[in-house]
Amino acid sequence: MSSAWWVYMVRSRSGKLYTGISTDPERRFREHGGEGGRGARFFRGDPPQAIVYREPVANRSIASQREAAIKKMRRPEKESLIE
């Protein structure tokens, strides 16, 4: 499935999970790591280690809804998505 939007999760060095949306998760991961100065505040002092989850979605609206749903999940639920 070719998708214009992705919902993704990144694990930080300390093990925390960050959830976001992007049209290019790999580019966004590099930005979070400091490339281009456009990373999320979440990663200041706790750099990103790896993209641990990607989910293709049809459009930005659905991506935002899915991101919100994942952010409401408890950690064990998020970990079960990753596995």
MOPAC internal coordinates of N, CA, C and O (Angstrom, degrees):
PM7 1SCF
backbone

  N    0.0000 0     0.00 0     0.00 0    0    0    0
  C    1.4594 1     0.00 0     0.00 0    1    0    0
  C    1.5240 1   109.14 1     0.00 0    2    1    0
  O    1.2310 1   120.35 1   -56.42 1    3    2    1
  N    1.2862 1   116.94 1   123.58 1    3    2    1
  C    1.4455 1   121.50 1   175.65 1    5    3    2
  C    1.5256 1   108.02 1   -86.46 1    6    5    3
  O    1.2310 1   120.96 1   -53.17 1    7    6    5
  N    1.3255 1   115.77 1   126.83 1    7    6    5
  C    1.4575 1   119.41 1  -174.90 1    9    7    6
  C    1.5159 1   110.72 1  -126.76 1   10    9    7
  O    1.2310 1   120.81 1   -39.46 1   11   10    9
  N    1.3097 1   116.07 1   140.54 1   11   10    9
  C    1.4533 1   120.35 1   176.43 1   13   11   10
  C    1.5259 1   111.12 1   -82.69 1   14   13   11
  O    1.2310 1   119.78 1   156.05 1   15   14   13
  N    1.3253 1   118.03 1   -23.95 1   15   14   13
  C    1.4610 1   121.89 1  -176.18 1   17   15   14
  C    1.5226 1   111.17 1  -129.99 1   18   17   15
  O    1.2310 1   121.81 1   -31.62 1   19   18   17
  N    1.3281 1   114.14 1   148.38 1   19   18   17
  C    1.4613 1   122.15 1   179.37 1   21   19   18
  C    1.5203 1   109.73 1  -132.44 1   22   21   19
  O    1.2310 1   120.83 1   -36.13 1   23   22   21
  N    1.3122 1   116.03 1   143.87 1   23   22   21
  C    1.4616 1   122.84 1   166.88 1   25   23   22
  C    1.5229 1   104.02 1  -102.49 1   26   25   23
  O    1.2310 1   120.13 1   -46.61 1   27   26   25
  N    1.3304 1   117.35 1   133.39 1   27   26   25
  C    1.4609 1   119.56 1  -176.52 1   29   27   26
  C    1.5237 1   110.64 1  -138.81 1   30   29   27
  O    1.2310 1   121.43 1   -20.64 1   31   30   29
  N    1.3371 1   114.88 1   159.36 1   31   30   29
  C    1.4606 1   121.36 1   172.88 1   33   31   30
  C    1.5227 1   108.05 1  -126.90 1   34   33   31
  O    1.2310 1   121.43 1   -40.67 1   35   34   33
  N    1.3236 1   114.87 1   139.33 1   35   34   33
  C    1.4588 1   122.49 1   178.22 1   37   35   34
  C    1.5224 1   107.71 1  -121.05 1   38   37   35
  O    1.2310 1   121.18 1   -44.91 1   39   38   37
  N    1.3309 1   115.35 1   135.09 1   39   38   37
  C    1.4642 1   120.09 1   175.37 1   41   39   38
  C    1.5256 1   108.03 1   -94.70 1   42   41   39
  O    1.2310 1   120.68 1   -47.75 1   43   42   41
  N    1.3365 1   116.30 1   132.25 1   43   42   41
  C    1.4569 1   121.21 1   178.51 1   45   43   42
  C    1.5310 1   109.72 1   -85.58 1   46   45   43
  O    1.2310 1   120.67 1    -8.66 1   47   46   45
  N    1.3147 1   116.32 1   171.34 1   47   46   45
  C    1.4662 1   121.49 1  -179.77 1   49   47   46
  C    1.5203 1   111.66 1   -56.52 1   50   49   47
  O    1.2310 1   119.92 1   143.69 1   51   50   49
  N    1.3364 1   117.76 1   -36.31 1   51   50   49
  C    1.4652 1   121.00 1  -178.84 1   53   51   50
  C    1.5319 1   112.52 1   -83.25 1   54   53   51
  O    1.2310 1   120.08 1   176.03 1   55   54   53
  N    1.3436 1   117.45 1    -3.97 1   55   54   53
  C    1.4593 1   120.75 1   177.90 1   57   55   54
  C    1.5207 1   115.10 1   100.51 1   58   57   55
  O    1.2310 1   119.96 1   177.13 1   59   58   57
  N    1.3280 1   117.68 1    -2.87 1   59   58   57
  C    1.4697 1   120.15 1   177.93 1   61   59   58
  C    1.5250 1   109.93 1   -69.50 1   62   61   59
  O    1.2310 1   121.04 1   -25.55 1   63   62   61
  N    1.3347 1   115.62 1   154.45 1   63   62   61
  C    1.4622 1   121.04 1   179.79 1   65   63   62
  C    1.5259 1   110.66 1  -110.72 1   66   65   63
  O    1.2310 1   120.98 1   -48.77 1   67   66   65
  N    1.3202 1   115.72 1   131.23 1   67   66   65
  C    1.4587 1   123.23 1   176.44 1   69   67   66
  C    1.5254 1   107.85 1  -112.10 1   70   69   67
  O    1.2310 1   120.11 1   -45.94 1   71   70   69
  N    1.3112 1   117.39 1   134.06 1   71   70   69
  C    1.4627 1   122.34 1   178.36 1   73   71   70
  C    1.5223 1   109.30 1  -114.12 1   74   73   71
  O    1.2310 1   120.77 1   -45.14 1   75   74   73
  N    1.3258 1   116.13 1   134.86 1   75   74   73
  C    1.4517 1   120.33 1   178.94 1   77   75   74
  C    1.5191 1   111.28 1  -150.96 1   78   77   75
  O    1.2310 1   121.23 1    -0.97 1   79   78   77
  N    1.3382 1   115.26 1   179.03 1   79   78   77
  C    1.4646 1   121.46 1   176.05 1   81   79   78
  C    1.5236 1   108.50 1  -128.35 1   82   81   79
  O    1.2310 1   121.15 1   -28.50 1   83   82   81
  N    1.3232 1   115.41 1   151.50 1   83   82   81
  C    1.4588 1   119.97 1   179.37 1   85   83   82
  C    1.5218 1   109.70 1  -166.44 1   86   85   83
  O    1.2310 1   120.94 1   -19.94 1   87   86   85
  N    1.3188 1   115.81 1   160.06 1   87   86   85
  C    1.4592 1   120.16 1   170.72 1   89   87   86
  C    1.5240 1   110.26 1   -85.14 1   90   89   87
  O    1.2310 1   120.63 1   165.29 1   91   90   89
  N    1.3439 1   116.40 1   -14.71 1   91   90   89
  C    1.4676 1   121.78 1  -179.02 1   93   91   90
  C    1.5311 1   108.70 1  -145.05 1   94   93   91
  O    1.2310 1   119.50 1   -92.28 1   95   94   93
  N    1.3301 1   118.56 1    87.72 1   95   94   93
  C    1.4711 1   121.12 1  -176.13 1   97   95   94
  C    1.5323 1   113.92 1   -59.03 1   98   97   95
  O    1.2310 1   119.73 1   144.81 1   99   98   97
  N    1.3444 1   118.12 1   -35.19 1   99   98   97
  C    1.4646 1   119.76 1   180.00 1  101   99   98
  C    1.5290 1   111.26 1   -65.61 1  102  101   99
  O    1.2310 1   120.73 1   136.93 1  103  102  101
  N    1.3338 1   116.20 1   -43.07 1  103  102  101
  C    1.4679 1   119.84 1   177.11 1  105  103  102
  C    1.5226 1   110.19 1   -62.34 1  106  105  103
  O    1.2310 1   121.08 1   135.94 1  107  106  105
  N    1.3208 1   115.55 1   -44.06 1  107  106  105
  C    1.4680 1   120.25 1  -178.89 1  109  107  106
  C    1.5246 1   110.57 1   -63.31 1  110  109  107
  O    1.2310 1   120.00 1   141.71 1  111  110  109
  N    1.3337 1   117.60 1   -38.29 1  111  110  109
  C    1.4603 1   121.76 1   176.60 1  113  111  110
  C    1.5333 1   110.20 1   -60.20 1  114  113  111
  O    1.2310 1   120.35 1   135.19 1  115  114  113
  N    1.3274 1   116.94 1   -44.81 1  115  114  113
  C    1.4699 1   119.99 1   178.07 1  117  115  114
  C    1.5296 1   110.58 1   -61.75 1  118  117  115
  O    1.2310 1   120.25 1   140.14 1  119  118  117
  N    1.3233 1   117.12 1   -39.86 1  119  118  117
  C    1.4643 1   120.34 1   178.03 1  121  119  118
  C    1.5223 1   110.74 1   -63.75 1  122  121  119
  O    1.2310 1   120.47 1   138.30 1  123  122  121
  N    1.3255 1   116.71 1   -41.70 1  123  122  121
  C    1.4636 1   119.72 1   177.71 1  125  123  122
  C    1.5242 1   110.66 1   -60.69 1  126  125  123
  O    1.2310 1   120.72 1   148.00 1  127  126  125
  N    1.3307 1   116.23 1   -32.00 1  127  126  125
  C    1.4599 1   121.19 1  -179.47 1  129  127  126
  C    1.5148 1   113.85 1   -78.77 1  130  129  127
  O    1.2310 1   119.88 1   179.69 1  131  130  129
  N    1.3181 1   117.82 1    -0.31 1  131  130  129
  C    1.4520 1   120.85 1   175.80 1  133  131  130
  C    1.5155 1   114.54 1   116.23 1  134  133  131
  O    1.2310 1   119.79 1   168.24 1  135  134  133
  N    1.3216 1   118.00 1   -11.76 1  135  134  133
  C    1.4554 1   120.72 1   179.92 1  137  135  134
  C    1.5258 1   110.28 1   -71.54 1  138  137  135
  O    1.2310 1   120.83 1   -57.12 1  139  138  137
  N    1.3023 1   116.02 1   122.88 1  139  138  137
  C    1.4608 1   120.54 1   176.81 1  141  139  138
  C    1.5221 1   114.60 1    83.98 1  142  141  139
  O    1.2310 1   119.45 1   175.34 1  143  142  141
  N    1.3224 1   118.65 1    -4.66 1  143  142  141
  C    1.4592 1   121.96 1   177.34 1  145  143  142
  C    1.5161 1   114.80 1    65.64 1  146  145  143
  O    1.2310 1   120.01 1  -154.01 1  147  146  145
  N    1.3429 1   117.59 1    25.99 1  147  146  145
  C    1.4615 1   120.37 1  -177.08 1  149  147  146
  C    1.5220 1   112.43 1  -117.24 1  150  149  147
  O    1.2310 1   119.95 1  -159.72 1  151  150  149
  N    1.3119 1   117.71 1    20.28 1  151  150  149
  C    1.4606 1   120.72 1  -178.02 1  153  151  150
  C    1.5169 1   112.63 1   -73.20 1  154  153  151
  O    1.2310 1   121.27 1   -19.07 1  155  154  153
  N    1.3188 1   115.18 1   160.93 1  155  154  153
  C    1.4641 1   121.45 1   179.08 1  157  155  154
  C    1.5304 1   110.61 1   -71.96 1  158  157  155
  O    1.2310 1   120.62 1   -33.71 1  159  158  157
  N    1.3085 1   116.42 1   146.29 1  159  158  157
  C    1.4540 1   122.54 1   177.24 1  161  159  158
  C    1.5341 1   111.08 1   -57.21 1  162  161  159
  O    1.2310 1   120.37 1   148.96 1  163  162  161
  N    1.3254 1   116.89 1   -31.04 1  163  162  161
  C    1.4645 1   124.11 1   179.33 1  165  163  162
  C    1.5291 1   111.57 1   -47.95 1  166  165  163
  O    1.2310 1   120.11 1   144.75 1  167  166  165
  N    1.3425 1   117.40 1   -35.25 1  167  166  165
  C    1.4596 1   121.18 1  -173.05 1  169  167  166
  C    1.5231 1   114.59 1   -92.35 1  170  169  167
  O    1.2310 1   119.27 1  -177.02 1  171  170  169
  N    1.2988 1   118.99 1     2.98 1  171  170  169
  C    1.4620 1   120.20 1   177.46 1  173  171  170
  C    1.5167 1   109.13 1   -68.87 1  174  173  171
  O    1.2310 1   120.59 1   -60.84 1  175  174  173
  N    1.3103 1   116.47 1   119.16 1  175  174  173
  C    1.4571 1   121.30 1   179.97 1  177  175  174
  C    1.5211 1   114.00 1    82.79 1  178  177  175
  O    1.2310 1   119.79 1   176.37 1  179  178  177
  N    1.3098 1   118.01 1    -3.63 1  179  178  177
  C    1.4699 1   122.61 1   179.52 1  181  179  178
  C    1.5336 1   107.12 1  -147.66 1  182  181  179
  O    1.2310 1   120.54 1  -101.61 1  183  182  181
  N    1.3315 1   116.57 1    78.39 1  183  182  181
  C    1.4623 1   120.46 1  -169.99 1  185  183  182
  C    1.5266 1   114.67 1   -63.75 1  186  185  183
  O    1.2310 1   121.16 1   -25.37 1  187  186  185
  N    1.3293 1   115.39 1   154.63 1  187  186  185
  C    1.4655 1   120.15 1   178.42 1  189  187  186
  C    1.5246 1   110.64 1   -69.97 1  190  189  187
  O    1.2310 1   120.82 1   -36.11 1  191  190  189
  N    1.3360 1   116.04 1   143.89 1  191  190  189
  C    1.4644 1   120.88 1   179.37 1  193  191  190
  C    1.5223 1   111.95 1  -106.80 1  194  193  191
  O    1.2310 1   120.09 1   133.99 1  195  194  193
  N    1.3294 1   117.42 1   -46.01 1  195  194  193
  C    1.4654 1   119.37 1  -175.84 1  197  195  194
  C    1.5224 1   111.04 1  -161.79 1  198  197  195
  O    1.2310 1   121.10 1   -29.71 1  199  198  197
  N    1.3178 1   115.50 1   150.29 1  199  198  197
  C    1.4635 1   120.56 1   168.17 1  201  199  198
  C    1.5228 1   105.51 1   -77.26 1  202  201  199
  O    1.2310 1   120.63 1   -58.25 1  203  202  201
  N    1.3296 1   116.41 1   121.75 1  203  202  201
  C    1.4612 1   120.06 1  -175.94 1  205  203  202
  C    1.5246 1   112.74 1  -109.39 1  206  205  203
  O    1.2310 1   120.07 1   172.19 1  207  206  205
  N    1.3299 1   117.46 1    -7.81 1  207  206  205
  C    1.4666 1   120.74 1  -178.84 1  209  207  206
  C    1.5139 1   109.23 1  -155.85 1  210  209  207
  O    1.2310 1   120.98 1   -44.14 1  211  210  209
  N    1.3268 1   115.73 1   135.86 1  211  210  209
  C    1.4701 1   122.40 1   174.05 1  213  211  210
  C    1.5185 1   107.96 1  -137.07 1  214  213  211
  O    1.2310 1   121.16 1   -41.54 1  215  214  213
  N    1.3229 1   115.38 1   138.46 1  215  214  213
  C    1.4708 1   120.29 1   177.74 1  217  215  214
  C    1.5272 1   108.36 1  -137.54 1  218  217  215
  O    1.2310 1   119.79 1   -62.47 1  219  218  217
  N    1.3197 1   118.00 1   117.53 1  219  218  217
  C    1.4634 1   119.80 1   178.39 1  221  219  218
  C    1.5258 1   110.43 1   -74.53 1  222  221  219
  O    1.2310 1   121.05 1   -39.14 1  223  222  221
  N    1.3272 1   115.59 1   140.86 1  223  222  221
  C    1.4666 1   121.01 1   177.11 1  225  223  222
  C    1.5275 1   108.76 1  -135.16 1  226  225  223
  O    1.2310 1   120.77 1   -16.71 1  227  226  225
  N    1.3142 1   116.13 1   163.29 1  227  226  225
  C    1.4641 1   121.40 1  -171.64 1  229  227  226
  C    1.5262 1   114.55 1   -73.26 1  230  229  227
  O    1.2310 1   120.13 1   144.65 1  231  230  229
  N    1.3479 1   117.35 1   -35.35 1  231  230  229
  C    1.4620 1   118.93 1  -176.12 1  233  231  230
  C    1.5303 1   110.52 1  -156.91 1  234  233  231
  O    1.2310 1   121.09 1    -4.90 1  235  234  233
  N    1.3290 1   115.51 1   175.10 1  235  234  233
  C    1.4584 1   120.25 1  -176.02 1  237  235  234
  C    1.5264 1   112.49 1   -63.92 1  238  237  235
  O    1.2310 1   120.17 1   141.97 1  239  238  237
  N    1.3006 1   117.28 1   -38.03 1  239  238  237
  C    1.4609 1   120.91 1  -179.54 1  241  239  238
  C    1.5296 1   111.11 1   -60.40 1  242  241  239
  O    1.2310 1   120.82 1   132.47 1  243  242  241
  N    1.3226 1   116.03 1   -47.53 1  243  242  241
  C    1.4649 1   119.88 1   178.64 1  245  243  242
  C    1.5246 1   110.21 1   -65.72 1  246  245  243
  O    1.2310 1   120.40 1   141.65 1  247  246  245
  N    1.3391 1   116.85 1   -38.35 1  247  246  245
  C    1.4654 1   120.65 1   178.27 1  249  247  246
  C    1.5277 1   110.62 1   -60.03 1  250  249  247
  O    1.2310 1   120.27 1   135.26 1  251  250  249
  N    1.3213 1   117.08 1   -44.74 1  251  250  249
  C    1.4694 1   120.89 1   179.80 1  253  251  250
  C    1.5220 1   111.67 1   -64.48 1  254  253  251
  O    1.2310 1   120.57 1   140.54 1  255  254  253
  N    1.3203 1   116.51 1   -39.46 1  255  254  253
  C    1.4706 1   120.23 1   178.42 1  257  255  254
  C    1.5239 1   110.92 1   -65.47 1  258  257  255
  O    1.2310 1   120.70 1   136.67 1  259  258  257
  N    1.3334 1   116.27 1   -43.33 1  259  258  257
  C    1.4686 1   120.22 1  -179.38 1  261  259  258
  C    1.5276 1   110.25 1   -67.68 1  262  261  259
  O    1.2310 1   120.09 1   139.76 1  263  262  261
  N    1.3320 1   117.44 1   -40.24 1  263  262  261
  C    1.4627 1   121.75 1   176.85 1  265  263  262
  C    1.5251 1   109.73 1   -57.42 1  266  265  263
  O    1.2310 1   120.19 1   133.04 1  267  266  265
  N    1.3212 1   117.24 1   -46.96 1  267  266  265
  C    1.4692 1   121.33 1  -179.98 1  269  267  266
  C    1.5228 1   110.78 1   -61.76 1  270  269  267
  O    1.2310 1   120.36 1   138.90 1  271  270  269
  N    1.3254 1   116.91 1   -41.10 1  271  270  269
  C    1.4690 1   120.58 1   179.69 1  273  271  270
  C    1.5233 1   110.95 1   -64.17 1  274  273  271
  O    1.2310 1   120.27 1   138.23 1  275  274  273
  N    1.3317 1   117.10 1   -41.77 1  275  274  273
  C    1.4692 1   120.51 1   179.46 1  277  275  274
  C    1.5198 1   110.23 1   -67.15 1  278  277  275
  O    1.2310 1   120.05 1   139.36 1  279  278  277
  N    1.3277 1   117.52 1   -40.64 1  279  278  277
  C    1.4638 1   120.57 1  -179.68 1  281  279  278
  C    1.5264 1   112.07 1   -63.60 1  282  281  279
  O    1.2310 1   119.88 1   154.65 1  283  282  281
  N    1.3248 1   117.84 1   -25.35 1  283  282  281
  C    1.4671 1   121.14 1   178.02 1  285  283  282
  C    1.5254 1   112.42 1   -80.74 1  286  285  283
  O    1.2310 1   120.46 1   165.46 1  287  286  285
  N    1.3267 1   116.72 1   -14.54 1  287  286  285
  C    1.4645 1   120.28 1  -178.21 1  289  287  286
  C    1.5242 1   111.26 1   -70.60 1  290  289  287
  O    1.2310 1   121.09 1   -27.97 1  291  290  289
  N    1.3149 1   115.51 1   152.03 1  291  290  289
  C    1.4571 1   120.91 1   171.18 1  293  291  290
  C    1.5271 1   108.06 1   -77.27 1  294  293  291
  O    1.2310 1   121.39 1   -19.04 1  295  294  293
  N    1.3235 1   114.95 1   160.96 1  295  294  293
  C    1.4622 1   119.78 1  -176.25 1  297  295  294
  C    1.5355 1   113.62 1   -54.26 1  298  297  295
  O    1.2310 1   118.85 1   134.34 1  299  298  297
  N    1.3497 1   119.79 1   -45.66 1  299  298  297
  C    1.4739 1   118.64 1  -179.68 1  301  299  298
  C    1.5338 1   113.00 1   -58.91 1  302  301  299
  O    1.2310 1   120.41 1   145.55 1  303  302  301
  N    1.3232 1   116.82 1   -34.45 1  303  302  301
  C    1.4667 1   120.39 1   177.45 1  305  303  302
  C    1.5318 1   110.71 1   -67.09 1  306  305  303
  O    1.2310 1   120.83 1   139.18 1  307  306  305
  N    1.3302 1   116.01 1   -40.82 1  307  306  305
  C    1.4649 1   120.02 1   177.81 1  309  307  306
  C    1.5248 1   110.51 1   -64.35 1  310  309  307
  O    1.2310 1   120.67 1   136.96 1  311  310  309
  N    1.3267 1   116.32 1   -43.04 1  311  310  309
  C    1.4659 1   120.38 1   179.78 1  313  311  310
  C    1.5261 1   110.72 1   -62.50 1  314  313  311
  O    1.2310 1   120.03 1   144.93 1  315  314  313
  N    1.3329 1   117.55 1   -35.07 1  315  314  313
  C    1.4689 1   119.71 1   179.48 1  317  315  314
  C    1.5324 1   111.30 1   -68.96 1  318  317  315
  O    1.2310 1   119.89 1   151.30 1  319  318  317
  N    1.3276 1   117.82 1   -28.70 1  319  318  317
  C    1.4661 1   120.57 1   174.06 1  321  319  318
  C    1.5291 1   110.52 1   -65.92 1  322  321  319
  O    1.2310 1   121.15 1   141.31 1  323  322  321
  N    1.3208 1   115.41 1   -38.69 1  323  322  321
  C    1.4610 1   121.52 1  -176.12 1  325  323  322
  C    1.5267 1   111.12 1   -69.33 1  326  325  323
  O    1.2310 1   120.40 1   143.11 1  327  326  325
  N    1.3197 1   116.84 1   -36.89 1  327  326  325
  C    1.4741 1   120.39 1  -175.06 1  329  327  326
  C    1.4747 1   114.11 1   -71.35 1  330  329  327
  O    1.2310 1   120.10 1   180.00 1  331  330  329

